């Protein structure tokens, strides 16, 4: 079973969300850097992506994560790793 990084853990934190060594959420806001490892982890993409699909057509994809209430998700910082 796959684990979604935007699912909170039992303690209300986001244990599977990629973070840097200081506990800050790793976001990639630029398509050119999506998937580039930071501190050994790939950041989560967010924002608007536009993908050419041929014949001059472009598909707009919104990868801004939102919760059940429709609000953008920004996981809280975690304490720095010991």
C-alpha positions, 0 to 999 in steps of 0.5 A, spaced: 500 500 500 502 506 498 503 512 503 501 519 501 506 524 504 500 529 505 497 524 510 498 526 517 500 521 522 497 519 528 500 524 532 498 530 527 504 531 524 506 529 516 511 523 518 512 522 510 513 529 507 520 530 505 524 535 509 530 538 509 535 536 515 532 542 519 525 539 519 523 544 514 518 542 508 521 541 502 517 544 496 519 545 489 515 551 486 519 550 479 518 545 474 525 545 472 527 543 479 522 538 481 525 531 483 532 534 484 534 531 491 535 536 497 539 533 503 538 526 499 530 527 498 526 529 492 521 535 494 514 535 493 512 539 487 507 544 488 504 550 483 501 550 476 505 546 471 503 547 463 504 541 459 504 541 451 500 535 448 501 537 441 498 541 436 499 547 440 495 545 445 497 546 453 494 542 459 494 546 465 495 542 471 495 544 478 499 540 483 498 545 489 496 540 495 490 541 498 486 538 504 479 536 505 477 543 506 480 545 500 485 550 503 493 549 501 497 544 505 503 546 508 506 541 513 509 545 519 516 544 521 519 539 525 524 539 530 531 539 527 534 531 527 538 530 533 
